[in-house]
Amino acid sequence: MSDDRVWLTRDELGERWRIKPKTLANWAASVPLKGPRFVKVGGYVRYSLADVVAYEDALLAEAA
């Protein structure tokens, strides 16, 4: 399955990054937006794995 068809919940992304889902919620509510792009589907927040990987890659590039 390709990354663009995989969607993560806040809990799943929090586990991946070892941060609390509440931190992700705070980032999503911040202006400007912090963290990877997300969508709301039926009131639920989802993160595309492809966007998460692109965000991680951008952070790594900044650190280099």
N, C-alpha and C positions, 0 to 999 in steps of 0.2 A: 504494500500500500504506500502510495506517495505521501510526503509530508503535507501537501496542500489539502489532503482529505482527512487529516487527523486533527481533532479539536480537543483542547485541554480545558478542564474546569479550573477555577481558581485553586481549589484544593490540590489538583494534580500538578499545576505549575508551581505552587508553593512547595510541594514535595520535591519537585525537580530542582528547585533553587534553594531548598531548605530555609524558606522564609514563611511567615504566617500569611494566610490568605487575606487577612485584614490589611496587611501592608500593600498587597496588590490592589485592594479596593481603594485604599488611600491614594495610591499612585493614579488610578483610573479617574479619581475625582479631582486631581490636581490640574491646575492651569499654569503653564502648559502641561500637557499629558506626559507622565513619566511611564516607563515600561513599554512593553510591546503593544501593538494595536490589538483591539479586541472587538467583538460584536456582542450584541444582546439578542438572544433568540428566545422569544417567549418569556422575557424577564430574567433569563439566565445568561451569565457572562461566559463567553467561550473565547479561547485564544487559539489561533491557527498555529499548529506546530511549525509550519514553514515561517511564519512571522516571528515566532519565538526564536528559532534558529538564526534567522537574519538579525534579530536584535542582539543575540549573544555574539554573533560574528562581528557586529559593529562595535560592541563593547571591547572585544578582544583587539580590534584594529586600533581603537582609541588608546588602549593601554600599551600598544607596541611602540 
